[in-house]
Amino acid sequence: MELAKHQSFTACTQVPVFFCDPKCPWQRGTNENTNSLIRQYFPKKTCLGQHSVILPFLTGQITMKIDLWIWTE
């Protein structure tokens, strides 16, 4: 399971984890978009612990892309 350790991830990174509610497809759009943005930098099954030095930079880059996506819709 990809986010089985979501609580320890949140504790280590201070990044809250959001899970979509069942039968609420409108919540998954942003989730899927965010995943595709993350996949531009990291392929599936990448251990993010190996990239801890560049994660703050990439988080900023991904956030800017999400903000641009939201405002251009």
KAVENBEL-V582151 format. One record per residue. NEAR is the number of other ideal C-beta (glycine too) atoms within 12 Angstrom. Layout:
# KAVENBEL-V582151
near->NEAR
near->NEAR
This chain:
# KAVENBEL-V582151
near->6
near->15
near->18
near->10
near->15
near->17
near->14
near->13
near->18
near->15
near->12
near->15
near->18
near->11
near->21
near->12
near->20
near->16
near->17
near->18
near->11
near->8
near->8
near->13
near->12
near->11
near->16
near->17
near->17
near->20
near->22
near->17
near->21
near->26
near->22
near->18
near->23
near->26
near->16
near->15
near->22
near->21
near->12
near->12
near->9
near->16
near->11
near->24
near->15
near->11
near->17
near->14
near->10
near->16
near->24
near->15
near->14
near->22
near->23
near->14
near->18
near->26
near->18
near->15
near->21
near->24
near->17
near->14
near->18
near->14
near->9
near->8
near->10
